[in-house]
Amino acid sequence: MSLTQGLASPRTPLRLFLDRELSAGVRRVRATYRSQLPTSSLILPGPGVGYEAGTIGTAIDQRLRLAFTSSVPVDAATLLGVDGCLAAAARPRAGRAAHAIAETGRQLVVELAAVVQAMRLDDRHGPMLHADDDEERLARLLLAAAWYAVNLRNPFAFGDTPLCKTAYSHPKSFDLTTLLAVPHRDLVDDLLAQLHRAQDGPLNDLRVATTPDQCRPGPTFDGSIHVSADADLIADGLLLDFKSTRRVHNFSLPAILQLLGYVLLDLTDAHAIDTVGLYLTRAGALVTWPLEDYLNLLGARRRDLAELRAAFAQLLTYPGCRADDDPLPDQLHGVEQLLADLAPTIGDGCCRVCAQPLTHPMVSPGRPRLYCSPFCSQRAHTLRRHGWL
């Protein structure tokens, strides 16, 4: 499974740990998120996009990464997807279409790397956007690459991509030229419109304020060996996730926890993340929080990041159940015991909800204060109902 799948289920050890560790829930984070959204209109896909919105999302993510650093001209998912096609073509009785898909994928990787190098996409002396013809060819290459990435992420769906449908319909004539003509005009226009929005907004300001060697595309983390996870970009300490959704006001619970999950998976602080955020490609909105503020808004009981990561590492390495899996019936007791062992100790003079030290620990002589704020006092009822207090 993966970080995103593990956070989507309320039964995984990963989700249970964070639900109990974050005393404030997500209401306050959502409020600050929505306060940072612009009022400008969204870029909406044309009718020709259809079911390919995810393909556009993958392609625009990669194009924006390349604007910050072209150190990885072809993303790992595409490379592995092409490798899967090459392996399939090498099997006995592989058909003409399988061979055409594999060979075209190999050519695509070579061409994409060459185009990225030639365009010098991460050169801060030039604009984010290049000439229209160059950007259209790059867009078609990235859309095709996104289809190959499907072969890694969901091999069963790969056969339903326009790439495979075209190849199986015309195996004799399928090549890179044919493939680059497959993306519907609306797909290309939608991707380019989002790129234009980025060029004219705060993401470009961030690009100008950084250098390529300060940026890491598709970063993985120490903890990724236990829970599969890779973010979109880290730019000078800012961990950024790109979102191409049209529902920009919907900041879901898994998406909120995902940002923190990336930070916690960086067990040794190798990436020195000090800020987290989202870039909404259809709104042109850059929404960020200093990491300390994010922990505070979520009511993290352990505000010391090293301590929180240490507890998270124990969760990841627990042998009784994978952190991102739903426990089996015979694993439930062990998981509950693990969570109990990992629960922070709330000492005297600390808030019973968020575990932070109380500024004034006594209400009056002989009467200790239990909560640090009216919010925590009200939140206590919810936590107690869920068994998290």
C-alpha positions in Angstrom: 0.0 0.0 0.0 1.1 3.6 0.4 0.9 6.7 2.6 -2.2 8.0 0.8 -4.0 4.7 1.0 -3.0 4.2 4.7 -4.4 7.6 5.6 -7.7 7.1 3.7 -8.7 4.2 6.0 -9.6 5.1 9.6 -8.5 1.6 10.7 -4.8 1.5 9.8 -2.2 1.9 12.6 -1.0 5.0 10.7 -4.3 6.7 10.8 -5.1 5.7 14.3 -1.8 7.0 15.5 -2.3 10.4 13.9 -5.9 10.7 15.0 -4.9 10.2 18.6 -1.7 12.3 18.3 -3.4 15.4 16.8 -5.8 16.7 19.5 -7.3 19.6 17.6 -8.6 17.8 14.5 -8.5 19.5 11.2 -11.1 22.3 11.5 -8.5 25.0 12.3 -6.2 24.0 9.4 -9.1 24.0 7.0 -10.0 27.5 8.1 -6.5 28.9 7.5 -6.4 27.0 4.2 -9.6 28.5 2.9 -8.6 32.0 4.0 -5.6 31.8 1.7 -7.6 30.8 -1.4 -7.8 33.5 -4.2 -11.1 34.7 -5.5 -10.1 34.3 -9.2 -11.9 31.9 -11.4 -10.7 28.3 -11.9 -9.3 26.8 -15.0 -11.8 24.2 -16.0 -11.1 21.3 -18.4 -12.7 21.2 -21.9 -15.1 18.5 -22.9 -12.4 16.5 -24.6 -10.7 15.8 -21.3 -13.3 13.2 -20.2 -11.8 10.6 -17.9 -8.3 11.9 -18.4 -8.2 14.5 -15.6 -5.8 12.3 -13.7 -3.5 12.1 -16.7 -3.4 15.9 -16.9 -2.7 16.0 -13.1 0.3 13.8 -13.5 1.6 15.7 -16.5 1.3 19.2 -14.9 2.9 17.9 -11.7 5.9 16.8 -13.7 6.0 20.0 -15.8 6.1 22.2 -12.7 8.8 20.1 -11.1 10.9 20.6 -14.2 10.5 24.3 -13.9 12.3 24.1 -10.5 14.9 21.5 -11.4 15.5 19.3 -14.4 17.9 17.1 -12.6 15.4 14.2 -13.1 14.1 14.8 -16.7 12.0 11.6 -16.6 10.2 10.7 -13.4 10.7 7.4 -11.8 7.1 6.2 -12.3 7.4 6.7 -16.1 10.7 4.9 -16.2 9.4 1.9 -14.2 6.2 1.9 -16.3 8.2 1.6 -19.5 10.4 -1.1 -17.9 7.2 -3.0 -17.2 6.3 -2.7 -20.9 9.7 -3.9 -22.0 9.4 -6.9 -19.6 6.0 -7.7 -21.1 7.3 -7.5 -24.6 10.1 -10.0 -23.7 7.6 -12.7 -22.7 6.9 -15.6 -25.0 4.0 -15.0 -27.3 4.0 -11.3 -26.7 2.1 -9.7 -29.6 3.0 -7.0 -32.1 1.2 -4.4 -30.0 3.2 -5.2 -26.9 6.4 -4.8 -28.8 5.2 -1.5 -30.3 4.2 -0.2 -26.9 7.6 -1.2 -25.4 9.7 0.3 -28.2 7.7 3.5 -28.3 8.1 3.8 -24.5 11.9 3.5 -24.9 11.9 6.2 -27.6 9.7 8.4 -25.5 12.1 8.3 -22.5 15.0 9.3 -24.8 13.1 12.1 -26.5 11.7 13.5 -23.3 15.1 13.6 -21.7 16.6 15.3 -24.8 13.8 17.9 -25.0 14.1 18.8 -21.3 17.8 19.2 -21.6 17.5 21.4 -24.7 14.8 23.7 -23.2 16.7 24.3 -20.0 13.5 24.5 -18.1 15.0 25.3 -14.7 17.1 28.2 -15.9 16.1 31.2 -13.7 17.4 33.6 -16.3 14.5 32.6 -18.6 10.7 32.5 -18.0 8.9 29.5 -16.8 7.0 29.3 -20.1 8.8 28.7 -23.4 7.7 29.1 -27.1 4.3 27.8 -27.9 5.4 25.0 -30.2 8.1 23.8 -27.7 5.6 23.8 -24.9 3.0 21.9 -26.9 5.5 19.2 -27.9 6.6 18.9 -24.3 3.0 18.8 -23.1 2.3 15.8 -25.4 5.4 14.0 -24.3 4.4 14.5 -20.6 0.9 13.3 -21.3 2.2 10.2 -23.0 4.7 9.7 -20.1 1.7 9.9 -17.7 0.0 7.0 -19.5 3.2 4.8 -19.2 3.2 5.7 -15.4 -0.2 4.1 -15.1 1.5 0.8 -16.0 3.3 1.1 -12.6 0.6 2.5 -10.5 -2.4 0.5 -11.8 -1.4 -2.1 -14.4 -5.0 -3.3 -14.8 -6.0 0.2 -15.9 -3.1 0.5 -18.3 -4.9 -1.4 -21.1 -7.7 1.2 -21.0 -5.5 4.1 -21.6 -5.7 5.9 -25.0 -2.1 4.8 -25.5 -2.9 1.1 -25.4 -6.2 1.4 -27.2 -4.4 3.1 -30.1 -1.5 0.6 -30.1 -3.8 -2.5 -30.1 -6.0 -0.9 -32.9 -3.0 -0.1 -35.1 0.0 -2.2 -33.9 1.9 -2.0 -37.2 1.9 1.8 -37.4 2.2 2.6 -33.7 5.3 4.6 -33.0 6.3 7.8 -31.1 4.9 10.1 -33.8 1.5 8.3 -33.6 1.6 8.4 -29.8 2.2 12.1 -29.6 -0.8 12.7 -31.8 -3.1 10.7 -29.5 -3.7 13.3 -26.7 -6.9 15.3 -27.4 -6.5 19.0 -28.1 -8.4 19.7 -24.9 -5.9 17.8 -22.8 -3.0 19.8 -24.3 -4.8 23.1 -23.9 -5.8 22.3 -20.3 -2.2 21.5 -19.3 -0.9 24.7 -21.0 -3.6 26.9 -19.4 -2.5 25.6 -15.9 1.1 26.3 -16.8 0.2 29.9 -17.9 -1.5 30.4 -14.5 1.6 29.2 -12.8 3.8 31.6 -14.8 1.7 34.6 -13.7 1.3 33.7 -10.0 3.1 33.0 -6.7 4.6 29.7 -7.8 6.8 31.6 -10.3 7.8 33.9 -7.4 9.0 30.8 -5.5 10.8 29.5 -8.5 12.7 32.8 -8.9 13.6 32.9 -5.2 15.2 29.4 -5.4 18.0 27.8 -7.3 17.9 24.3 -9.0 20.2 22.8 -6.4 17.9 23.9 -3.6 15.0 21.9 -5.2 14.4 18.2 -5.0 11.8 16.7 -7.4 9.7 13.7 -6.3 11.5 13.3 -3.0 11.3 10.1 -1.0 12.1 9.7 2.7 13.8 7.4 5.2 10.5 6.0 6.1 9.5 5.2 2.5 11.0 1.8 2.9 8.2 1.0 5.3 5.4 3.0 3.7 5.5 3.9 0.0 5.5 7.7 -0.3 7.0 10.4 -2.5 6.1 14.1 -2.5 6.0 16.4 -5.5 8.7 18.9 -4.6 10.9 20.3 -1.9 12.1 23.8 -2.6 14.5 25.3 0.0 12.8 23.6 2.9 9.3 24.0 1.6 7.5 20.7 1.0 5.0 21.2 -1.7 2.2 19.0 -3.0 0.7 19.9 -6.3 -3.1 19.5 -6.6 -5.0 19.8 -10.0 -8.4 19.3 -8.4 -11.4 21.5 -9.4 -12.8 21.2 -5.8 -10.3 23.6 -4.4 -12.4 24.3 -1.3 -12.4 20.7 -0.3 -9.2 20.1 1.8 -9.8 16.5 2.9 -8.6 14.9 6.1 -6.3 12.5 4.2 -4.8 15.4 2.3 -4.2 17.4 5.5 -2.5 14.4 7.2 -0.5 13.6 4.0 1.6 16.8 4.4 2.4 15.9 8.0 3.0 12.2 7.0 5.8 13.3 4.6 7.4 15.3 7.3 7.3 12.4 9.8 8.7 10.0 7.2 11.8 12.2 6.9 13.0 10.4 10.1 16.5 11.9 10.1 15.5 15.3 8.9 17.5 14.8 5.7 15.4 17.3 3.8 15.3 19.9 6.5 11.6 20.7 5.9 10.5 23.8 7.8 7.3 24.7 5.8 4.6 22.6 4.2 2.0 23.6 1.6 -0.1 23.0 -1.5 -0.1 24.5 -5.0 -3.5 24.4 -6.6 -2.8 24.3 -10.3 -6.3 25.3 -11.5 -6.6 28.2 -9.0 -3.0 29.3 -9.2 -2.9 29.4 -5.4 0.1 28.7 -3.2 -1.1 27.8 0.3 1.7 27.3 2.9 2.2 27.0 6.7 5.4 27.1 8.7 5.8 23.6 10.1 5.5 24.8 13.7 2.2 26.5 12.9 0.9 23.4 11.2 1.7 21.3 14.2 0.1 23.9 16.5 -3.1 24.1 14.4 -3.5 20.3 14.4 -2.9 20.3 18.2 0.1 17.9 18.0 0.6 16.5 21.5 4.3 16.2 20.8 5.4 19.6 19.4 9.0 18.5 19.6 9.5 17.1 16.0 12.3 14.7 16.9 10.2 13.1 19.6 7.2 12.8 17.3 9.3 11.2 14.6 10.8 8.8 17.1 7.3 7.6 18.0 6.4 7.4 14.4 9.4 5.3 13.6 8.3 2.8 16.2 4.9 2.6 14.5 6.6 2.0 11.1 8.8 -0.8 12.4 6.2 -2.6 14.4 6.3 -6.2 13.1 2.8 -7.2 14.0 1.0 -5.2 11.3 2.1 -2.8 8.5 1.4 0.8 9.4 -0.6 1.4 6.2 -2.7 -1.9 6.4 -6.0 -2.5 8.0 -5.3 -4.9 10.9 -6.6 -8.5 10.7 -8.8 -9.6 13.7 -5.8 -11.4 15.3 -3.7 -8.3 15.0 -6.1 -5.8 16.6 -5.0 -6.4 20.2 -1.3 -6.0 19.3 -2.0 -2.7 17.4 -4.1 -1.3 20.4 -1.2 -2.2 22.7 1.3 -0.5 20.4 -0.8 2.7 20.3 -1.2 2.6 24.1 2.6 2.3 24.4 3.2 5.2 22.0 0.7 7.5 23.6 2.4 10.6 25.0 2.5 11.0 28.8 0.5 14.0 29.9 2.1 15.2 33.1 0.8 17.5 35.9 0.6 21.1 34.8 -0.2 20.1 31.2 -3.4 20.5 29.2 -5.3 17.2 29.2 -6.2 17.6 25.5 -3.1 18.9 23.7 -0.5 17.9 26.4 1.2 21.4 26.3 2.4 23.0 29.5 -0.2 25.3 31.1 0.8 28.9 31.6 -1.3 29.1 34.7 -1.7 25.6 36.1 -4.1 26.5 38.9 -7.6 28.0 38.6 -7.6 28.7 42.3 -5.7 27.3 45.3 -6.4 23.6 45.4 -8.1 23.6 42.0 -5.9 22.6 39.1 -6.6 23.9 35.6 -7.2 21.0 33.2 -7.2 22.7 29.8 -5.1 25.5 28.2 -8.0 27.1 26.3 -11.8 27.0 25.7 -11.1 25.2 22.5 -9.3 22.3 24.3 -12.1 22.2 26.9 -14.7 21.8 24.2 -12.5 19.4 22.2 -12.2 17.1 25.2 -15.8 15.8 24.7 -15.1 14.7 21.2 -11.8 13.0 22.1 -13.4 11.2 25.0 -16.2 10.0 22.8 -13.7 8.4 20.4 -11.6 7.0 23.2 -8.6 9.3 22.3 -8.4 11.0 25.7 
